[in-house]
Amino acid sequence: MKHPKDMTGLEVLQALLDGHFPPPSMGKTIPMYPTEVAKGFAKFHAQADQNHLNPMGGVHGGFAATVLDSVTGCAIHSALEAGEGYGTIDLNVKMCRPIPQNKQLIAIGQLINLSKNLGISEGKLIDEDGKLYAYATATCMIIRS
């Protein structure tokens, strides 16, 4: 297996999906994992539980924001060449309804535009019936080593 810096973004994500790389530690904090990747596309499953509650007993908005930041970033990462990385510079999240506890949700990220310096993507957090819980757009700076 090549070193990640020598792999395209899609190759890195596919290797992660196939279990060749350990999952990112954020997946323990916010239970989420990739289920599908393609160029300009990423799909995750995520599930909030009792560890993600706000003081009122509902799922904290940071849960949806983190999942959407991850899936929109991966949609951009999937289109990058070897030696390129990214960093989120703007994330705009719209919460459409309360995030349920103990229900598996699907996060879908899609690339909108990729230029020399910026990637723009969108993401949605839905349930298995397609009900929308949150929507986001992200702008990421492209980082070349």
C-alpha atoms as one frame of an Amber mdcrd trajectory, in Angstrom:
protein
   0.000   0.000   0.000   1.297   3.423  -0.957   1.758   6.173   1.602  -1.353
   8.432   1.756   0.641  11.462   0.513   1.339   9.493  -2.693  -2.340   8.622
  -3.237  -5.176  10.625  -4.772  -7.934  11.707  -2.430 -10.236   9.056  -3.857
  -7.589   6.360  -3.339  -7.142   7.417   0.306 -10.894   7.392   0.944 -11.328
   4.028  -0.769  -8.460   2.562   1.288 -10.134   3.883   4.450 -13.455   2.388
   3.369 -11.767  -0.952   2.638 -10.139  -1.020   6.091  -6.534  -0.486   4.934
  -6.249   2.615   7.141  -7.611   2.962  10.668 -10.774   5.041  10.976 -10.300
   8.667  12.067 -10.688   9.133  15.820 -13.512  11.667  15.249 -15.632   8.652
  14.268 -15.544   7.591  17.926 -16.599  11.011  19.196 -19.328  11.359  16.580
 -20.321   7.842  15.483 -20.016   8.057  11.709 -18.361   6.007   9.025 -18.095
   6.133   5.246 -20.167   3.652   3.262 -19.542   4.824  -0.303 -17.102   7.095
  -2.122 -16.662   8.135  -5.744 -15.057  11.140  -7.398 -16.954  14.163  -6.082
 -19.195  12.058  -3.830 -19.167  10.694  -0.285 -21.804   8.858   1.727 -21.638
   8.242   5.481 -23.843   6.633   8.090 -24.120   8.397  11.446 -26.076   7.865
  14.637 -26.470  10.211  17.590 -26.849   8.745  21.068 -26.965   9.834  24.721
 -23.408  11.208  24.413 -24.512  13.950  22.009 -27.196  15.761  24.002 -27.517
  19.451  24.749 -28.679  20.746  28.185 -32.333  20.470  27.067 -31.996  16.759
  26.291 -32.020  17.048  22.504 -29.195  16.124  20.154 -26.695  18.993  20.042
 -26.525  20.851  16.725 -22.797  20.181  16.637 -23.571  16.551  15.816 -25.136
  17.432  12.452 -22.532  20.134  11.799 -19.661  17.712  12.383 -21.147  14.978
  10.214 -21.865  17.455   7.419 -18.383  19.005   7.687 -16.916  15.513   7.305
 -19.040  14.394   4.352 -18.707  17.674   2.436 -14.955  17.664   3.036 -14.666
  14.075   1.823 -16.619  14.938  -1.335 -13.936  17.528  -2.081 -11.084  15.245
  -0.957 -12.287  12.574  -3.389 -11.513  14.880  -6.320  -7.996  15.892  -5.237
  -4.732  14.716  -6.743  -1.914  13.057  -4.814  -0.159  15.531  -2.527  -3.208
  17.778  -2.204  -5.219  18.281   0.963  -7.966  20.594   2.104  -9.162  22.607
   5.063 -12.676  23.882   5.697 -12.841  27.673   5.611 -16.622  28.034   5.649
 -19.426  25.712   6.697 -23.028  26.887   6.499 -25.477  24.508   8.165 -29.265
  24.693   8.120 -30.982  22.568  10.770 -34.304  21.448   9.324 -35.638  19.330
  12.204 -34.342  17.835  15.456 -31.795  15.046  15.055 -33.190  11.839  16.555
 -31.302   9.708  19.057 -30.440   6.096  18.250 -31.568   6.310  14.628 -29.157
   5.693  11.792 -28.986   8.643   9.428 -27.369   8.983   6.015 -25.075  11.869
   5.124 -24.465  12.575   1.450 -21.835  15.004   0.205 -21.437  16.164  -3.383
 -18.821  18.345  -5.019 -20.244  21.489  -6.608 -17.057  23.104  -7.929 -13.316
  22.579  -7.694 -10.881  25.294  -8.740  -7.149  25.690  -8.233  -7.549  27.080
  -4.702 -11.093  26.290  -3.525 -13.513  23.407  -3.396 -17.233  23.933  -2.856
 -19.572  21.138  -1.857 -22.998  20.510  -0.395 -24.291  17.908   1.986 -27.508
  16.647   3.435 -28.347  14.541   6.450 -31.392  12.357   5.805 -33.092   9.249
   7.137 -33.762   6.070   5.168 -37.030   7.559   3.857 -35.277  10.668   2.542
 -36.565  13.002   5.270 -34.169  15.964   5.524 -32.722  16.754   8.970 -29.927
  19.182   8.025 -28.362  20.699   4.921 -24.950  22.336   4.468 -22.663  24.000
   2.017 -18.917  24.047   2.543 -15.988  25.899   1.080 -12.571  24.359   1.498
  -9.118  25.732   0.766  -6.993  23.384  -1.343  -3.622  22.778   0.309  -0.636
  21.615  -1.703   2.424  20.213   0.031
